[in-house]
Amino acid sequence: MPIGTVFSRRRSTVFVFWLLASLTLLASASAQANTILVMGDSLSAAYGVETETAWVNLLRQRLDKQDTGDWQVVNASISGETTDGGARRLPDLLDKYQPDIVILELGGNDGLRGFQPTVIRDNLSAMIEASQEAGARVLLVGMQIPPNYGPQYTRLFAELYPELSDRYDTALVPFFLDGIYNQDSMMQGDGIHPTGEAQPQLLENVWPHLRPLLEQNLAKGQP
């Protein structure tokens, strides 16, 4: 057999292997799970409860059973986190994980420390804008603070979340601790953090506002 024919066949074989490998990589990339990035504080960082029972892990379990596509959940929540810290950390996380959905559960620590509402608003605005510019849909998780901070401050704080949701057209959980904060069995001894028993309710407070985002993402990927 002529040497040129041998080389030609080898080149053809190499090309076929290269083509198959490329198609496999493309198929693998298209099959990769979509990503939800959770940016929260101790309420989402499983403070005082077992990680397996925390609401973010319960979310992972529910997503595995849903028909809204394949999802991975990246929990970047840190106990004690403020909106300032979240705003500084978020750009790197967006670049690393390229999330499809960002859940912003921050502001509670700012409120408890008496930070100015304008500062909290600016930090949350920066995070929403960065997320949307990165192509992610945002779910803003609303919080409230105890009435002992005074009626004006508590009102201004509570109004931050719906105002920002309207401005940036984000999904909104009106109040993360709804049905929990006033139930003794669902709050830890500090009166701030939910118990393990409350974690399913936290997920139920989030889910009705998250599921439409999951469905929108699924519809976007369909021909």
Secondary structure as GFF3:
##gff-version 3
##sequence-region A 1 223
A	DSSP	alpha_helix	3	31	.	.	.	ID=ss1
A	DSSP	beta_strand	34	40	.	.	.	ID=ss2
A	DSSP	three_ten_helix	51	53	.	.	.	ID=ss3
A	DSSP	alpha_helix	55	65	.	.	.	ID=ss4
A	DSSP	beta_strand	71	75	.	.	.	ID=ss5
A	DSSP	alpha_helix	83	97	.	.	.	ID=ss6
A	DSSP	beta_strand	101	105	.	.	.	ID=ss7
A	DSSP	alpha_helix	108	112	.	.	.	ID=ss8
A	DSSP	alpha_helix	117	133	.	.	.	ID=ss9
A	DSSP	beta_strand	137	141	.	.	.	ID=ss10
A	DSSP	three_ten_helix	147	149	.	.	.	ID=ss11
A	DSSP	alpha_helix	151	168	.	.	.	ID=ss12
A	DSSP	beta_strand	171	173	.	.	.	ID=ss13
A	DSSP	three_ten_helix	184	186	.	.	.	ID=ss14
A	DSSP	three_ten_helix	196	198	.	.	.	ID=ss15
A	DSSP	alpha_helix	199	220	.	.	.	ID=ss16
###
